[in-house]
């Protein structure tokens, strides 16, 4: 009978079912997207392995009819990573990377759709100079890990020459490789992952519980009419459960539809360098089944729980009278129990084993659910004492006094989301230093470093960089190695070659002129130079370590006039020990054993200066990838978890806004006749609009204040659990509260046009 009322009860019935279905559907869609995340990550990983080529730790195959040479030509463009490979088949049966139909010829390249769009845009003009090959095709989905990935395959030529010279070229007979084994998450990273999932999913559950109670007041009045014709109390509750179950089932169908729409949208956007294809987002069957069972069950449970405090009699519903005051004591039990679960883990940090996942999840859930229990009491306690002077304020406060629970339910979700976000922000900010390490690099001395292989003439490269627009200074040095014996030396040291100005960048020299040789004493991680630098001792430059390397060694005798130098960190933060040679002091036969480094000082006011440098480097050697010097860098795993938080938070905020709008429209629909009657009696539309704004603003203000208190408390406990000093990033806290308030204000503004339509005299009509 409840299901029949839901679907055949006229316009009133199906509008209520529609609103409930939309609210539940939005929550179900986000839950389905969340359950699809493991599948998406696994698919991205599989795609990455399928095109990897040489597996981690594997031995290269011998040249044959079924092999190909693959050169790594990755690059960057404005902080965006671009994956690049040069391909040269060595036989008719050479393996083809996934996503390609044929090998590109020299001078041709196949690109991803996102890279094609970038290269054809105005912004990609600088990048096009670096990738001048003619585009002959598009990489198919099987060869990409995301819809926005920037990737290309170019035709290679004479790659064997680069491979023999030590370039980044490998020989493969298949592209289905295996990655290096992943390191397990540390305790703090695991805690971060747990927190992200709990904080993102809690508001979804709150919104679903709110959505199944749409139209509750009118439903109770209908149930009173059923009591009048003979239904008893238990029957009315079963009928209400049937109506809620019907709305939840419609919500499941809507949720599947919203999920399919969201999946298509997700395939066309990129958030913080993360993109996916729609086909990646397939919910795990077990979790999808759990959602299909849990949502209708929760709808029935919430409905029956809500009816416990309502007396439905044949002549009316007691809810219209002044309800009894809410009690505070049991509402405090949940957050206190949550703190009790988290307290035993305080001080564990990264050193004392993993955190108990169940205690962490349970404690955080109880703390956040405590907000939904405390907020109705807080709203009721405040509005009972408010006595605003304006008419709009009186209307708003009176409405809140009559239905403070409904107002609190609308704000519960946003309060839970803001509290969780504040706690997470505190946790991320507190442990960020643990996952941020100083590189030792000094960007004030040089902004970029270019490593050059031995086959690239260093003098020519330095000249090309010096001529490049925006390059102020190019400091070139060559590096190599020497040892005490020709083969497998037990003592060995480094060689650095350059002019006097370049050598002063890597050591403190007493004096310097062309022809000098220096021995650097006291460098970190160098214990051999002092013994090797004995005048007259015979050493070997470029000693061999395998039989295939024999014959390349160059004999050198330590000169009697060798000078001593003190170590100095180079711009990368490395102390170079060993021997320093001016160019004329190095034996000519040793030159091929050295590889070059060029430190670049840049004029950062030149637009796209780093891209201009990368273009020059690519012209010098296609396998060279310039490095940007930075003072510090963050852990990639920490950054990926933070990225996941931002991606999920964007989805939750979208859900918050949409669900609040649906809830607000449902509340206005409930009061349609009342609003029309007030206008008919002469109340100004402006007054009614302001009253609606006050009805939203008062619970929102209280909800955000409570969210800040709970969020700061939870953040403090989490920081103590990670053995991190407690600090509050107040700008972030205010920003989170501001985002929550902005969502509410946007929803209120969007509800004004429907409000104005409901104020028309037609709203007084009834059947």
C-alpha positions in Angstrom: 0.0 0.0 0.0 2.9 2.4 0.8 4.4 1.7 -2.7 1.0 2.2 -4.3 0.7 5.6 -2.5 4.2 6.6 -3.8 3.5 5.8 -7.4 -0.3 6.3 -7.8 -1.0 9.0 -5.3 -1.3 11.7 -7.9 1.0 14.6 -8.4 1.8 14.9 -4.8 3.0 11.3 -4.6 5.2 11.2 -7.6 6.7 14.6 -7.0 7.7 13.4 -3.5 9.1 10.2 -5.0 11.0 12.2 -7.6 12.6 14.5 -5.1 13.6 11.5 -2.9 14.9 9.6 -5.9 17.0 12.6 -7.1 18.5 13.1 -3.6 19.2 9.4 -3.0 20.4 9.0 -6.6 23.1 11.7 -6.3 24.4 9.9 -3.2 24.3 6.5 -4.9 26.1 7.9 -7.9 29.0 9.2 -5.8 29.2 5.9 -3.9 29.4 4.0 -7.2 32.1 6.3 -8.4 34.0 5.7 -5.2 33.7 2.0 -5.5 35.0 2.3 -9.0 38.3 3.9 -7.9 40.1 0.6 -7.2 39.1 -0.7 -10.6 40.3 2.6 -12.3 43.6 2.5 -10.5 44.2 -1.1 -11.4 43.3 -0.5 -15.1 45.7 2.5 -15.2 48.4 0.3 -13.7 47.7 -2.5 -16.2 47.8 -0.1 -19.2 51.1 1.3 -17.9 52.6 -2.2 -17.7 51.3 -3.2 -21.1 53.3 -0.5 -22.8 56.4 -0.6 -20.5 58.7 -2.7 -22.7 61.6 -4.0 -20.6 60.4 -5.4 -17.3 62.0 -4.3 -14.0 65.2 -6.3 -13.5 64.8 -8.2 -16.8 67.6 -9.0 -19.2 67.5 -7.5 -22.7 66.8 -9.9 -25.5 69.4 -10.4 -28.3 68.8 -8.6 -31.6 66.4 -10.6 -33.8 63.6 -10.5 -36.2 61.2 -10.0 -33.3 62.9 -7.1 -31.5 62.7 -3.3 -31.6 64.8 -0.5 -30.2 62.9 1.9 -28.0 64.4 5.3 -27.0 63.1 7.3 -24.1 62.5 10.9 -25.1 60.3 12.1 -22.2 60.0 15.9 -21.8 58.1 18.5 -19.9 56.0 21.5 -20.9 54.9 24.1 -18.4 55.1 21.5 -15.5 53.2 19.0 -17.6 54.9 15.6 -18.1 55.0 14.4 -21.7 55.8 10.7 -22.3 57.8 10.2 -25.5 59.3 7.1 -27.2 61.3 6.7 -30.4 60.7 3.4 -32.1 62.9 1.5 -34.6 61.8 -2.0 -35.6 64.7 -4.5 -36.1 62.7 -7.1 -38.0 59.4 -7.9 -39.6 58.0 -9.4 -36.4 59.0 -6.5 -34.2 56.5 -5.9 -31.3 54.1 -3.0 -31.7 53.2 -0.9 -28.6 49.5 -1.0 -27.6 47.5 1.7 -29.2 49.5 1.8 -32.5 48.5 0.2 -35.8 51.9 0.5 -37.4 55.4 1.9 -36.7 55.8 5.6 -37.5 58.6 6.3 -40.0 61.5 8.6 -39.2 60.2 12.2 -39.2 56.7 11.0 -38.3 54.9 10.6 -35.0 51.7 9.3 -33.5 50.3 11.4 -30.7 47.6 11.1 -28.0 44.4 13.2 -28.6 45.3 15.6 -25.7 48.8 16.2 -27.2 47.4 16.8 -30.7 45.1 19.4 -29.2 47.9 21.0 -27.4 50.3 21.1 -30.4 47.6 22.6 -32.6 46.7 25.3 -30.1 48.3 28.7 -29.8 49.9 27.7 -26.4 51.7 24.8 -28.1 53.7 26.8 -30.5 56.9 26.6 -28.4 56.4 22.8 -27.9 55.9 22.3 -31.6 59.5 23.5 -32.2 60.6 20.6 -29.9 58.4 18.0 -31.6 58.6 19.0 -35.3 57.7 15.5 -36.7 54.7 15.2 -38.9 51.6 13.8 -37.1 50.4 10.8 -38.9 48.0 9.2 -36.4 46.4 9.1 -33.0 47.3 6.7 -30.1 44.2 4.6 -29.3 42.8 4.2 -25.8 44.6 0.9 -25.2 48.0 2.8 -25.3 47.1 5.5 -22.9 46.5 5.6 -19.1 44.2 8.6 -19.2 42.1 10.7 -21.6 44.2 13.8 -20.9 47.6 12.0 -21.0 50.2 13.8 -23.2 52.1 11.1 -25.1 53.7 10.4 -28.5 55.6 7.7 -30.4 58.1 9.0 -33.0 60.0 7.1 -35.7 63.6 6.4 -34.6 66.7 6.2 -36.8 70.2 4.8 -35.9 69.1 4.1 -32.3 71.7 1.4 -32.1 74.4 4.1 -32.2 72.9 5.9 -29.2 72.5 2.6 -27.4 76.1 1.7 -27.8 77.1 5.1 -26.5 75.1 4.6 -23.3 72.0 6.5 -24.3 68.5 5.7 -22.8 67.7 3.1 -25.5 66.6 -0.5 -24.8 65.9 -3.5 -27.0 62.5 -5.2 -26.4 60.7 -8.2 -27.8 57.4 -7.4 -26.0 55.7 -4.4 -24.5 54.0 -6.2 -21.6 56.5 -5.5 -18.8 56.4 -5.6 -15.1 57.0 -2.7 -12.8 59.2 -2.6 -9.7 57.4 -4.0 -6.6 55.5 -1.3 -4.8 56.6 -0.3 -1.3 54.0 -0.8 1.4 52.3 2.3 2.8 53.8 3.6 6.0 51.6 4.0 9.1 51.0 7.7 8.5 50.3 7.3 4.7 47.8 4.5 5.6 46.2 6.8 8.1 45.9 9.5 5.5 44.2 7.1 3.0 41.7 5.9 5.7 40.9 9.5 6.6 40.3 10.5 3.0 37.8 7.7 2.4 36.0 8.2 5.7 35.8 12.0 5.4 34.6 11.9 1.7 32.0 9.1 2.3 30.5 10.4 5.5 28.6 13.4 4.0 27.3 11.1 1.3 25.7 8.8 3.9 24.3 11.9 5.7 22.7 13.2 2.5 21.1 9.8 1.6 19.6 9.7 5.1 18.2 13.2 4.7 16.8 12.5 1.2 14.7 9.6 2.3 12.9 12.0 4.7 11.7 14.4 2.0 8.0 15.1 2.4 7.9 13.8 5.9 5.3 16.3 7.3 2.8 15.7 4.5 3.3 12.0 4.7 2.5 12.0 8.4 -0.7 13.9 7.7 -1.7 11.3 5.2 -1.0 8.6 7.7 -3.3 10.3 10.2 -6.1 10.1 7.6 -5.4 6.3 7.3 -5.7 6.0 11.1 -9.1 7.6 10.8 -10.3 4.9 8.4 -9.0 2.0 10.6 -5.3 1.5 10.2 -3.3 1.0 13.4 0.0 2.5 14.4 2.1 -0.5 13.2 0.4 -0.5 9.9 1.0 3.2 9.3 4.7 2.6 10.0 4.9 -0.2 7.5 3.1 2.0 4.9 5.6 4.7 5.5 8.4 2.2 5.2 7.0 1.1 1.9 6.9 4.7 0.6 10.5 5.2 1.7 11.6 1.9 0.1 9.9 2.9 -3.2 11.7 6.3 -3.2 15.0 4.6 -2.4 14.6 2.1 -5.2 13.8 4.9 -7.6 17.0 6.6 -6.2 19.0 3.5 -7.1 17.8 3.7 -10.7 18.6 7.5 -10.7 21.9 6.8 -9.1 22.8 4.3 -11.9 21.8 7.0 -14.5 23.8 9.7 -12.7 26.7 7.4 -12.4 26.7 6.7 -16.1 26.5 10.4 -16.9 29.2 11.2 -14.4 31.4 8.5 -15.8 31.2 10.0 -19.2 32.0 13.5 -17.8 34.9 12.1 -15.8 36.4 10.9 -19.1 36.6 14.4 -20.5 38.1 16.3 -17.5 41.5 16.3 -15.7 41.9 17.2 -12.1 45.4 17.8 -10.8 47.1 15.9 -13.7 44.8 12.9 -13.1 42.5 11.7 -15.9 40.7 8.5 -16.7 38.7 6.9 -19.5 35.0 6.2 -18.9 35.7 2.5 -19.3 38.0 2.5 -16.3 35.2 3.4 -13.9 33.6 0.0 -13.3 32.4 -0.5 -9.7 33.6 -3.5 -7.9 30.7 -6.0 -8.1 30.7 -6.9 -4.4 30.7 -3.2 -3.3 28.0 -2.3 -5.9 25.8 -5.1 -4.5 26.4 -3.8 -1.0 25.2 -0.4 -2.1 22.1 -1.8 -3.8 21.2 -3.6 -0.5 22.3 -1.0 2.0 20.6 2.1 0.6 17.0 0.7 0.6 17.7 -0.9 4.0 19.0 2.4 5.3 15.9 4.2 3.9 13.5 2.0 5.8 15.6 2.2 9.0 15.8 6.0 8.9 12.1 6.3 8.3 11.1 4.0 11.2 13.6 5.8 13.4 12.1 9.2 12.5 8.6 8.0 13.2 9.5 7.0 16.8 9.2 10.6 17.9 5.9 11.2 16.1 2.5 10.3 17.4 0.1 9.7 14.5 -3.5 9.8 15.7 -6.8 9.7 13.6 -7.3 13.4 14.1 -3.8 14.7 13.4 -0.1 14.5 14.0 1.3 15.6 17.4 4.3 17.0 15.6 2.4 20.2 14.9 2.4 21.0 18.7 5.5 22.2 20.5 7.9 19.2 20.6 9.6 18.2 23.8 13.1 19.7 24.4 15.9 17.6 23.0 18.3 16.1 25.6 22.0 16.7 25.3 23.6 14.0 27.4 23.2 11.1 24.9 24.3 13.3 22.0 27.7 13.8 23.6 28.3 10.1 24.0 29.1 9.6 20.3 31.9 12.1 20.0 33.3 11.0 23.4 33.2 7.4 22.3 35.0 8.4 19.1 37.8 10.1 21.1 38.0 7.1 23.3 38.7 4.9 20.3 41.4 7.2 19.0 43.1 8.0 22.3 45.0 4.6 22.7 46.9 5.4 19.4 48.2 8.8 20.4 51.9 9.2 20.0 52.5 6.1 17.7 53.8 8.1 14.8 55.7 6.2 12.1 57.8 4.2 14.5 55.5 2.1 16.6 53.6 0.0 14.1 50.5 0.5 12.0 47.4 2.2 13.4 44.4 -0.1 14.0 42.3 0.5 10.9 39.0 -0.4 12.6 39.6 1.9 15.6 40.6 4.8 13.4 37.6 4.4 11.1 35.2 3.9 14.0 36.6 6.8 16.0 36.4 9.2 13.1 32.9 8.1 12.1 31.6 8.5 15.6 33.1 12.0 15.9 31.6 13.1 12.6 28.3 11.5 13.3 28.3 13.3 16.6 27.9 16.5 14.6 24.5 15.3 13.2 23.4 14.5 16.7 24.6 17.8 18.3 23.4 20.2 15.6 19.6 19.8 16.1 20.0 20.4 19.8 22.2 23.4 19.2 19.8 24.9 16.6 16.8 24.3 19.0 18.6 25.8 22.0 19.6 29.0 20.1 16.3 29.7 18.2 14.3 29.2 21.4 16.0 32.3 22.8 16.1 34.4 19.6 13.8 37.4 19.4 14.7 39.3 16.2 13.0 42.6 15.5 12.4 42.5 11.8 9.3 40.7 10.3 11.5 38.6 8.1 13.6 37.5 11.1 10.4 36.7 13.1 9.1 34.6 10.3 12.4 32.7 10.0 12.9 32.1 13.7 9.3 31.0 14.2 9.7 28.5 11.4 12.9 27.2 12.9 11.2 26.9 16.3 8.5 24.7 14.8 10.9 22.6 12.7 14.4 23.0 13.9 15.2 19.3 13.1 14.4 19.8 9.4 16.7 22.8 9.2 19.5 21.0 11.0 19.2 18.0 8.6 19.7 20.3 5.7 23.0 21.5 7.2 24.2 18.2 8.6 25.9 17.1 5.4 27.8 20.4 4.9 28.9 20.5 8.6 30.2 16.9 8.4 32.1 17.7 5.2 33.6 20.9 6.6 34.7 19.3 9.9 36.3 16.4 8.0 38.0 18.8 5.6 39.4 20.9 8.5 40.8 17.8 10.2 42.3 16.5 7.0 43.8 19.9 6.2 45.4 20.0 9.7 46.7 16.5 9.2 48.2 17.1 5.8 49.7 20.4 6.8 51.2 18.8 10.0 52.8 15.8 8.3 53.8 17.6 5.1 57.3 18.3 6.4 57.8 14.6 7.0 57.2 14.0 3.3 59.0 17.1 2.0 62.8 16.7 1.8 65.4 19.3 1.0 67.1 18.5 -2.2 70.3 20.5 -1.3 70.0 22.2 -4.7 70.6 26.0 -4.9 68.4 27.6 -7.5 70.0 31.0 -6.8 73.3 29.8 -8.4 71.7 27.9 -11.4 68.1 27.3 -12.4 68.6 24.2 -14.7 71.0 21.4 -15.2 71.6 19.6 -18.5 73.3 16.2 -18.5 75.0 15.3 -21.8 76.3 11.9 -22.9 79.9 11.4 -23.9 79.1 11.5 -27.7 78.0 15.2 -27.5 80.8 17.7 -27.8 80.6 19.7 -24.6 82.1 22.9 -26.1 79.5 23.0 -28.9 76.7 22.4 -26.4 77.8 25.2 -24.2 78.0 27.5 -27.1 74.5 26.6 -28.2 73.1 27.2 -24.7 75.0 30.6 -24.5 73.3 31.7 -27.7 69.9 30.7 -26.5 67.5 33.6 -25.7 67.1 34.1 -21.9 70.3 32.2 -20.9 72.5 34.5 -18.8 75.3 32.0 -18.0 76.3 28.4 -19.1 78.9 26.7 -16.9 80.2 23.5 -18.5 82.1 20.7 -16.8 83.0 17.1 -17.8 82.9 14.2 -15.4 84.4 10.8 -15.3 86.1 8.3 -13.1 89.6 6.9 -12.3 90.9 4.1 -10.2 94.1 2.6 -8.8 94.1 -0.3 -11.3 92.9 -0.9 -14.9 90.1 -3.3 -13.8 87.9 -3.5 -10.8 89.7 -1.0 -8.6 89.1 -1.1 -4.9 89.9 2.6 -4.6 88.5 5.0 -7.1 87.7 8.7 -7.4 85.9 11.2 -9.6 87.3 13.4 -12.3 86.0 16.9 -13.1 87.2 18.8 -16.1 86.6 22.5 -16.9 88.0 26.0 -17.1 89.0 27.8 -13.9 85.6 29.5 -13.6 83.8 26.2 -13.9 86.0 24.4 -11.4 85.4 27.2 -8.8 81.7 26.2 -8.9 82.6 22.8 -7.5 85.6 23.4 -5.3 87.5 26.1 -3.4 90.7 26.7 -5.3 93.8 28.4 -3.9 94.7 29.7 -7.4 94.0 28.5 -10.9 95.5 28.8 -14.4 95.3 26.6 -17.4 97.3 23.3 -17.0 96.7 23.0 -13.3 95.5 19.8 -11.6 93.8 19.7 -8.1 93.1 17.0 -5.6 90.0 17.7 -3.5 90.5 16.6 0.1 87.7 16.2 2.7 84.7 15.8 0.4 81.7 13.9 1.8 81.6 10.2 1.0 85.1 10.4 -0.4 87.9 8.5 1.5 90.2 7.6 -1.4 91.4 10.9 -2.8 94.0 11.5 -0.1 95.7 8.2 -0.8 95.3 8.3 -4.6 96.7 11.8 -4.9 100.3 10.7 -4.0 102.6 12.4 -6.5 104.1 9.9 -9.0 101.4 7.3 -8.5 100.1 5.7 -11.6 96.3 5.6 -11.9 93.8 4.5 -14.6 91.2 6.8 -16.1 87.9 5.1 -17.0 88.8 1.6 -15.5 86.9 -1.4 -16.7 84.5 -3.5 -14.6 83.6 -6.1 -17.2 85.5 -8.0 -19.9 83.6 -6.1 -22.6 84.9 -2.8 -21.3 88.6 -3.8 -21.5 90.9 -1.7 -23.6 89.3 1.7 -22.9 91.4 2.6 -19.9 93.8 5.5 -20.1 97.0 5.6 -17.9 97.7 8.8 -15.9 100.4 9.6 -13.4 99.7 12.0 -10.6 101.9 15.1 -11.2 104.4 16.3 -8.6 102.9 19.8 -8.7 99.3 18.8 -7.9 97.5 21.3 -5.8 95.1 20.8 -2.9 91.6 22.1 -3.0 88.7 22.3 -0.5 85.3 20.8 -1.4 82.4 23.1 -2.3 78.8 22.0 -3.0 77.9 22.5 -6.6 74.4 23.9 -7.5 72.9 20.4 -7.1 74.2 20.2 -3.5 76.8 17.6 -4.2 80.3 17.8 -2.9 82.6 16.6 -5.7 85.7 14.8 -4.5 88.5 13.3 -6.5 90.6 15.3 -9.1 90.0 18.5 -10.9 91.6 19.1 -14.3 91.9 22.1 -16.4 91.2 21.2 -20.0 94.9 21.0 -21.2 96.0 18.9 -18.2 93.7 16.0 -19.2 95.2 13.3 -21.5 93.5 13.7 -24.9 92.8 9.9 -25.0 90.6 10.3 -21.9 88.1 12.7 -23.4 85.7 10.1 -24.8 85.3 8.6 -21.3 83.7 11.8 -19.9 80.2 13.0 -20.0 79.2 16.6 -19.7 77.1 18.8 -17.4 76.0 22.3 -18.1 74.6 24.5 -15.3 72.4 27.2 -16.7 71.6 30.6 -15.2 68.4 31.9 -16.6 66.6 35.2 -17.0 63.3 34.2 -15.5 61.6 37.3 -16.9 61.7 35.8 -20.4 58.3 34.0 -21.1 58.6 30.2 -21.4 62.4 30.4 -20.7 62.5 26.8 -19.5 60.7 25.6 -22.6 63.2 27.5 -24.8 66.1 25.8 -23.0 64.4 22.4 -23.5 64.0 23.1 -27.2 67.8 23.8 -27.4 68.6 20.7 -25.4 66.5 18.5 -27.8 68.3 19.9 -30.8 71.7 19.1 -29.2 70.6 15.6 -28.2 67.1 14.1 -28.5 67.6 12.0 -25.4 68.6 14.8 -23.1 66.1 15.9 -20.5 67.0 19.2 -18.6 66.4 19.1 -14.9 64.9 22.1 -13.0 66.7 22.8 -9.8 64.5 23.2 -6.7 65.2 23.6 -3.1 62.8 20.9 -1.9 60.5 18.2 -3.3 57.5 16.3 -1.9 57.0 12.5 -1.8 55.1 11.4 -4.9 52.9 9.0 -2.8 52.0 11.8 -0.4 51.1 14.0 -3.4 49.0 11.3 -5.0 47.0 10.8 -1.8 46.5 14.6 -1.6 45.5 14.6 -5.2 42.9 11.9 -4.5 41.5 14.0 -1.6 41.0 17.0 -3.9 39.4 14.9 -6.6 37.1 13.3 -4.2 36.3 16.6 -2.4 35.3 18.1 -5.7 32.7 15.3 -6.2 31.5 15.7 -2.6 31.0 19.4 -2.9 29.1 18.9 -6.2 26.9 16.4 -4.3 26.4 18.8 -1.4 25.3 21.6 -3.6 22.9 19.5 -5.7 21.4 17.7 -2.7 20.9 20.9 -0.7 19.2 22.5 -3.7 16.8 19.5 -3.9 16.2 19.7 -0.2 15.5 23.4 -0.3 13.1 23.0 -3.1 11.3 20.3 -1.2 11.0 22.5 1.9 9.6 25.4 -0.2 7.1 23.0 -1.9 5.9 21.9 1.6 5.1 25.6 2.5 3.6 26.6 -0.9 0.1 27.3 0.5 1.5 29.1 3.6 3.7 31.4 1.4 0.8 32.1 -1.0 -1.5 32.9 2.0 1.1 35.3 3.5 1.4 37.2 0.2 -2.4 37.3 -0.1 -2.5 39.0 3.4 -0.1 41.6 2.2 3.3 40.3 3.2 6.0 41.7 0.8 7.9 39.3 -1.4 11.1 40.9 -0.2 10.3 40.1 3.4 9.5 36.4 2.6 12.7 36.1 0.5 14.8 37.5 3.4 13.0 35.1 5.8 14.1 32.2 3.6 17.6 33.5 3.6 17.6 33.8 7.5 16.2 30.3 7.7 19.3 29.0 5.9 21.8 31.4 7.4 21.1 30.6 11.1 21.5 26.8 10.9 24.4 27.2 8.6 26.2 29.6 11.0 25.7 27.2 13.9 26.6 24.2 11.7 29.9 25.7 10.5 30.8 26.8 14.1 30.2 23.3 15.3 32.1 21.9 12.4 35.1 24.1 13.2 35.1 22.9 16.8 34.8 19.2 15.9 37.3 19.5 13.0 39.9 21.2 15.1 39.4 18.6 17.8 39.7 15.7 15.4 42.7 17.4 13.7 44.5 17.8 17.0 43.9 14.2 17.9 45.2 12.9 14.5 48.3 15.1 14.8 49.0 13.7 18.2 48.5 10.2 16.8 51.2 10.9 14.2 53.5 12.3 16.9 53.5 15.7 15.1 53.4 19.1 16.8 49.9 20.5 16.8 49.6 23.6 14.6 46.5 25.2 13.2 46.6 26.6 9.7 43.9 29.3 10.4 43.7 30.6 6.8 42.9 27.0 5.7 40.3 26.6 8.4 38.6 29.8 7.4 38.8 28.8 3.8 37.0 25.5 4.4 34.3 27.2 6.4 34.0 29.9 3.7 33.6 27.2 1.0 30.8 25.6 3.0 29.1 28.9 3.5 29.5 29.7 -0.2 27.8 26.4 -1.2 24.8 27.3 1.1 24.6 30.8 -0.3 24.7 29.6 -3.9 21.9 27.1 -3.1 19.8 29.8 -1.4 20.3 32.1 -4.4 19.2 29.3 -6.8 16.1 28.7 -4.8 14.9 32.3 -5.0 13.2 32.0 -8.5 11.1 29.0 -7.5 10.3 30.8 -4.2 8.9 33.8 -6.2 6.8 31.4 -8.3 5.3 29.8 -5.2 4.2 33.1 -3.9 1.6 33.5 -6.6 -2.1 33.4 -5.7 -2.5 30.1 -7.6 -0.7 28.5 -4.6 -4.0 28.9 -2.6 -5.9 26.4 -4.9 -6.5 22.9 -3.6 -8.4 19.8 -4.6 
